[in-house]
Amino acid sequence: MPTDAQQACFEAGIKFGSLYHQFAGTPVSPASTRSLERAMAEAIENQPFCEAVTVTIHDDRVREAIDHENGYTELTGSLMDVTMRIDYEGVTVRTRMEMADGYPLMTLVAVEE
């Protein structure tokens, strides 16, 4: 059987997979970043054991990614940073997704028992 800490880490991975693959490709523009951030955070916070999600979509990165006259681009990991806090059976897991060497890297920041 997995330990509570292992299960908490697993739960964090599930939340990141859900967030990334559910929202990647969503049309985004500088005018819609705040509402998309809220929608993403609220959707993931509905999942069991998820206590907090912060999504930051960087307006400057969105503007730079727009390459046609329609005024929007598709959401990718390169446009956002995400933090999450998962609480499972007394274990708190803190995670982060941010760009590292051109890749949206999802990492464990802390496991607190």
N, CA, C and O of each residue as an XYZ file, in Angstrom:
452
protein
N       0.834     -1.187      0.000
C       0.000      0.000      0.000
C       0.882      1.255      0.000
O       1.914      1.300      0.669
N       0.461      2.268     -0.756
C       1.227      3.510     -0.737
C       1.070      4.229      0.600
O       0.050      4.107      1.278
N       2.093      4.969      0.952
C       2.011      5.801      2.158
C       1.098      6.993      1.873
O       0.770      7.269      0.719
N       0.695      7.688      2.917
C      -0.114      8.892      2.726
C       0.645      9.934      1.908
O       0.052     10.615      1.071
N       1.940     10.063      2.140
C       2.740     11.019      1.372
C       2.780     10.635     -0.107
O       2.654     11.497     -0.977
N       2.953      9.355     -0.390
C       2.952      8.906     -1.784
C       1.595      9.152     -2.436
O       1.525      9.584     -3.587
N       0.530      8.881     -1.711
C      -0.813      9.098     -2.257
C      -1.062     10.585     -2.496
O      -1.682     10.957     -3.493
N      -0.588     11.434     -1.594
C      -0.737     12.878     -1.769
C       0.005     13.349     -3.024
O      -0.506     14.183     -3.771
N       1.194     12.822     -3.251
C       1.961     13.167     -4.457
C       1.242     12.679     -5.715
O       1.194     13.383     -6.724
N       0.690     11.482     -5.647
C      -0.092     10.953     -6.765
C      -1.270     11.882     -7.069
O      -1.526     12.202     -8.230
N      -1.984     12.312     -6.026
C      -3.119     13.220     -6.204
C      -2.673     14.514     -6.877
O      -3.380     15.037     -7.739
N      -1.517     15.032     -6.498
C      -0.992     16.248     -7.128
C      -0.744     16.018     -8.616
O      -1.060     16.876     -9.441
N      -0.184     14.872     -8.956
C       0.057     14.555    -10.361
C      -1.224     14.475    -11.169
O      -1.280     14.946    -12.305
N      -2.254     13.879    -10.584
C      -3.552     13.793    -11.249
C      -4.097     15.194    -11.520
O      -4.614     15.465    -12.604
N      -3.981     16.073    -10.541
C      -4.503     17.433    -10.708
C      -3.748     18.172    -11.812
O      -4.362     18.865    -12.624
N      -2.426     18.029    -11.847
C      -1.651     18.687    -12.897
C      -1.999     18.130    -14.279
O      -2.159     18.890    -15.234
N      -2.115     16.818    -14.382
C      -2.486     16.219    -15.661
C      -3.833     16.712    -16.135
O      -4.013     17.018    -17.314
N      -4.773     16.788    -15.222
C      -6.105     17.272    -15.553
C      -6.060     18.723    -16.001
O      -6.637     19.072    -17.031
N      -5.384     19.565    -15.244
C      -5.299     20.979    -15.583
C      -4.663     21.174    -16.953
O      -5.207     21.871    -17.809
N      -3.527     20.564    -17.145
C      -2.781     20.818    -18.377
C      -3.536     20.295    -19.598
O      -3.695     21.014    -20.586
N      -3.995     19.065    -19.534
C      -4.590     18.453    -20.721
C      -6.025     18.890    -20.952
O      -6.528     18.781    -22.071
N      -6.688     19.378    -19.929
C      -8.035     19.909    -20.112
C      -8.002     21.282    -20.765
O      -8.874     21.601    -21.573
N      -7.011     22.100    -20.430
C      -7.018     23.490    -20.875
C      -6.016     23.809    -21.979
O      -6.141     24.857    -22.613
N      -5.038     22.960    -22.233
C      -4.098     23.223    -23.328
C      -4.882     23.328    -24.633
O      -5.728     22.484    -24.927
N      -4.603     24.342    -25.392
C      -5.286     24.560    -26.661
C      -6.460     25.522    -26.562
O      -7.031     25.898    -27.586
N      -6.830     25.928    -25.354
C      -7.925     26.883    -25.182
C      -7.538     28.213    -25.811
O      -6.430     28.695    -25.574
N      -8.412     28.820    -26.603
C      -8.102     30.146    -27.135
C      -7.954     31.149    -25.995
O      -8.776     31.181    -25.079
N      -6.900     31.970    -26.053
C      -6.645     32.958    -25.007
C      -6.104     34.234    -25.646
O      -5.341     34.202    -26.611
N      -6.524     35.342    -25.074
C      -6.022     36.655    -25.486
C      -5.746     37.445    -24.224
O      -6.184     37.043    -23.146
N      -5.031     38.561    -24.324
C      -4.806     39.368    -23.124
C      -6.114     39.778    -22.437
O      -6.127     39.972    -21.222
N      -7.200     39.913    -23.180
C      -8.482     40.298    -22.590
C      -9.144     39.165    -21.813
O     -10.030     39.418    -20.997
N      -8.732     37.929    -22.050
C      -9.403     36.795    -21.398
C      -8.548     36.062    -20.369
O      -8.993     35.066    -19.798
N      -7.332     36.537    -20.127
C      -6.440     35.780    -19.244
C      -6.972     35.661    -17.821
O      -6.920     34.575    -17.244
N      -7.479     36.741    -17.239
C      -7.939     36.678    -15.839
C      -9.108     35.705    -15.684
O      -9.130     34.918    -14.737
N     -10.072     35.746    -16.596
C     -11.222     34.844    -16.470
C     -10.802     33.393    -16.691
O     -11.341     32.492    -16.048
N      -9.856     33.157    -17.585
C      -9.372     31.798    -17.804
C      -8.597     31.294    -16.591
O      -8.732     30.131    -16.210
N      -7.783     32.163    -15.979
C      -7.079     31.781    -14.749
C      -8.069     31.312    -13.678
O      -7.879     30.267    -13.056
N      -9.127     32.102    -13.477
C     -10.140     31.744    -12.458
C     -10.835     30.436    -12.802
O     -11.018     29.581    -11.935
N     -11.218     30.277    -14.048
C     -11.925     29.058    -14.463
C     -11.056     27.830    -14.256
O     -11.536     26.800    -13.782
N      -9.786     27.930    -14.606
C      -8.871     26.796    -14.443
C      -8.721     26.440    -12.969
O      -8.845     25.276    -12.588
N      -8.453     27.453    -12.140
C      -8.253     27.208    -10.708
C      -9.510     26.613    -10.082
O      -9.428     25.635     -9.340
N     -10.661     27.191    -10.373
C     -11.902     26.701     -9.777
C     -12.238     25.292    -10.240
O     -12.747     24.494     -9.453
N     -11.967     24.970    -11.494
C     -12.246     23.624    -11.990
C     -11.389     22.585    -11.273
O     -11.899     21.538    -10.874
N     -10.113     22.852    -11.105
C      -9.219     21.889    -10.464
C      -9.488     21.809     -8.970
O      -9.378     20.732     -8.384
N      -9.839     22.928     -8.342
C     -10.136     22.918     -6.908
C     -11.369     22.070     -6.574
O     -11.558     21.695     -5.416
N     -12.201     21.765     -7.560
C     -13.347     20.872     -7.341
C     -12.911     19.442     -7.044
O     -13.674     18.681     -6.448
N     -11.721     19.068     -7.439
C     -11.266     17.691     -7.284
C     -10.932     17.382     -5.819
O     -10.533     18.270     -5.066
N     -11.099     16.121     -5.430
C     -10.816     15.733     -4.041
C      -9.389     16.086     -3.631
O      -8.453     15.969     -4.422
N      -9.245     16.517     -2.393
C      -7.962     16.788     -1.734
C      -7.245     18.033     -2.233
O      -6.169     18.361     -1.733
N      -7.814     18.733     -3.206
C      -7.180     19.934     -3.739
C      -7.653     21.132     -2.931
O      -8.834     21.478     -2.953
N      -6.731     21.761     -2.221
C      -7.075     22.871     -1.335
C      -6.894     24.232     -1.989
O      -7.637     25.162     -1.677
N      -5.936     24.369     -2.877
C      -5.697     25.677     -3.495
C      -4.951     25.514     -4.811
O      -4.049     24.686     -4.939
N      -5.348     26.317     -5.777
C      -4.685     26.375     -7.082
C      -4.540     27.840     -7.457
O      -5.486     28.617     -7.332
N      -3.359     28.210     -7.913
C      -3.132     29.547     -8.443
C      -2.602     29.402     -9.856
O      -1.586     28.747    -10.087
N      -3.292     30.015    -10.792
C      -2.875     30.005    -12.192
C      -2.540     31.436    -12.573
O      -3.347     32.344    -12.374
N      -1.359     31.631    -13.116
C      -0.949     32.938    -13.623
C      -0.655     32.796    -15.102
O       0.309     32.138    -15.494
N      -1.492     33.417    -15.925
C      -1.246     33.460    -17.369
C      -0.606     34.817    -17.655
O      -1.183     35.861    -17.349
N       0.555     34.793    -18.226
C       1.351     36.011    -18.427
C       0.907     36.740    -19.691
O       1.078     36.250    -20.807
N       0.335     37.920    -19.487
C      -0.180     38.708    -20.609
C       0.888     38.989    -21.656
O       0.614     38.936    -22.855
N       2.107     39.289    -21.208
C       3.165     39.598    -22.172
C       3.485     38.379    -23.036
O       3.718     38.521    -24.237
N       3.500     37.201    -22.451
C       3.760     35.980    -23.225
C       2.620     35.696    -24.196
O       2.850     35.254    -25.322
N       1.380     35.956    -23.751
C       0.217     35.760    -24.639
C       0.327     36.692    -25.832
O       0.170     36.263    -26.975
N       0.599     37.973    -25.571
C       0.730     38.939    -26.672
C       1.810     38.501    -27.666
O       1.613     38.584    -28.878
N       2.942     38.039    -27.152
C       4.038     37.605    -28.031
C       3.671     36.369    -28.846
O       4.195     36.175    -29.942
N       2.786     35.539    -28.329
C       2.410     34.297    -29.012
C       1.338     34.500    -30.080
O       1.129     33.618    -30.913
N       0.664     35.634    -30.070
C      -0.386     35.894    -31.069
C       0.287     36.157    -32.406
O       1.072     37.094    -32.547
N      -0.036     35.305    -33.401
C       0.662     35.421    -34.684
C      -0.296     35.549    -35.868
O       0.081     35.257    -37.003
N      -1.522     35.979    -35.613
C      -2.468     36.190    -36.710
C      -3.425     37.314    -36.348
O      -3.405     37.825    -35.229
N      -4.250     37.687    -37.293
C      -5.102     38.867    -37.106
C      -6.295     38.652    -36.194
O      -7.007     39.615    -35.907
N      -6.550     37.438    -35.724
C      -7.716     37.186    -34.887
C      -7.532     37.625    -33.440
O      -8.515     37.694    -32.702
N      -6.324     37.920    -33.013
C      -6.096     38.481    -31.692
C      -6.049     37.489    -30.549
O      -6.201     37.882    -29.393
N      -5.843     36.229    -30.836
C      -5.722     35.243    -29.769
C      -4.693     34.195    -30.146
O      -4.238     34.132    -31.289
N      -4.332     33.377    -29.174
C      -3.454     32.240    -29.408
C      -3.998     31.071    -28.611
O      -5.001     31.213    -27.911
N      -3.358     29.926    -28.702
C      -3.763     28.759    -27.926
C      -2.946     28.693    -26.649
O      -1.738     28.929    -26.656
N      -3.620     28.369    -25.552
C      -2.938     28.243    -24.272
C      -1.962     27.070    -24.298
O      -2.307     25.960    -24.703
N      -0.741     27.346    -23.858
C       0.280     26.308    -23.695
C       0.961     26.525    -22.350
O       0.785     27.565    -21.715
N       1.722     25.558    -21.933
C       2.449     25.675    -20.678
C       3.421     26.831    -20.656
O       3.738     27.355    -19.588
N       3.897     27.235    -21.813
C       4.863     28.339    -21.865
C       4.238     29.686    -21.516
O       4.958     30.661    -21.300
N       2.926     29.755    -21.459
C       2.240     31.016    -21.194
C       1.833     31.187    -19.743
O       1.337     32.248    -19.363
N       2.035     30.150    -18.915
C       1.494     30.227    -17.555
C       2.413     29.594    -16.522
O       3.294     28.794    -16.837
N       2.172     29.984    -15.274
C       2.765     29.356    -14.099
C       1.601     28.901    -13.228
O       0.559     29.554    -13.185
N       1.781     27.780    -12.534
C       0.709     27.213    -11.706
C       1.313     26.729    -10.396
O       2.396     26.145    -10.378
N       0.604     26.978     -9.300
C       0.952     26.363     -8.021
C      -0.293     25.656     -7.496
O      -1.421     26.073     -7.762
N      -0.068     24.574     -6.743
C      -1.167     23.828     -6.133
C      -0.783     23.403     -4.734
O       0.389     23.198     -4.418
N      -1.817     23.277     -3.897
C      -1.639     22.694     -2.571
C      -2.657     21.565     -2.430
O      -3.864     21.772     -2.561
N      -2.145     20.373     -2.161
C      -2.960     19.178     -1.990
C      -2.832     18.743     -0.539
O      -1.724     18.669     -0.006
N      -3.956     18.455      0.102
C      -3.960     17.937      1.469
C      -4.612     16.561      1.462
O      -5.769     16.409      1.070
N      -3.850     15.558      1.902
C      -4.350     14.190      1.935
C      -3.953     13.550      3.264
O      -2.769     13.354      3.541
N      -4.945     13.231      4.072
C      -4.723     12.506      5.325
C      -3.592     13.105      6.162
O      -2.737     12.381      6.673
N      -3.594     14.420      6.295
C      -2.593     15.085      7.126
C      -1.279     15.390      6.425
O      -0.365     15.937      7.042
N      -1.168     15.052      5.167
C       0.033     15.365      4.381
C      -0.315     16.493      3.420
O      -1.318     16.429      2.709
N       0.515     17.521      3.406
C       0.334     18.632      2.477
C       1.428     18.559      1.423
O       2.615     18.474      1.740
N       1.008     18.594      0.168
C       1.942     18.593     -0.954
C       1.803     19.928     -1.670
O       0.698     20.353     -2.007
N       2.924     20.577     -1.896
C       2.957     21.839     -2.647
C       3.684     21.577     -3.962
O       4.743     20.950     -3.992
N       3.094     22.068     -5.040
C       3.637     21.825     -6.373
C       3.730     23.132     -7.146
O       3.158     24.151     -6.760
N       4.465     23.070     -8.245
C       4.633     24.246     -9.093
C       4.850     23.783    -10.528
O       5.486     22.758    -10.771
N       4.321     24.545    -11.468
C       4.640     24.360    -12.879
C       5.143     25.700    -13.392
O       4.466     26.722    -13.283
N       6.339     25.669    -13.950
C       6.916     26.871    -14.552
C       7.886     26.440    -15.636
O       8.291     25.280    -15.705
N       8.245     27.378    -16.468
C       9.144     27.067    -17.572
C      10.559     26.782    -17.064
O      11.093     27.507    -16.225
N      11.144     25.719    -17.589
C      12.529     25.355    -17.283
C      13.156     24.833    -18.574
O      12.756     23.792    -19.094
N      14.122     25.556    -19.073
C      14.803     25.174    -20.316
C      13.825     24.972    -21.464
O      13.961     24.030    -22.245
N      12.833     25.862    -21.566
C      11.886     25.813    -22.670
C      10.777     24.787    -22.524
O      10.052     24.522    -23.483
N      10.631     24.200    -21.334
C       9.630     23.150    -21.113
C       8.809     23.495    -19.871
O       9.377     23.927    -18.867
N       7.483     23.315    -19.914
C       6.666     23.574    -18.720
C       6.833     22.435    -17.721
O       6.164     21.406    -17.817
N       7.717     22.629    -16.779
C       8.090     21.583    -15.822
C       7.185     21.617    -14.594
O       7.027     22.659    -13.957
N       6.596     20.475    -14.271
C       5.750     20.325    -13.086
C       6.595     19.653    -12.012
O       7.132     18.567    -12.229
N       6.714     20.298    -10.849
C       7.606     19.787     -9.815
C       6.949     19.772     -8.442
O       6.030     20.542     -8.162
N       7.441     18.879     -7.596
C       7.087     18.906     -6.184
C       7.954     19.952     -5.509
O       9.175     19.944     -5.670
N       7.349     20.833     -4.771
C       8.074     21.857     -4.040
C       8.324     21.377     -2.616
O       9.419     21.539     -2.077
N       7.282     20.776     -2.004
C       7.410     20.311     -0.629
C       6.383     19.233     -0.344
O       5.281     19.232     -0.893
N       6.771     18.323      0.523
C       5.874     17.309      1.087
C       5.986     17.463      2.593
O       7.039     17.210      3.179
N       4.893     17.880      3.213
C       4.900     18.198      4.640
C       3.970     17.253      5.385
O       2.774     17.187      5.101
N       4.534     16.522      6.343
C       3.717     15.572      7.126
C       3.484     16.109      8.504
O       2.822     15.461      9.315
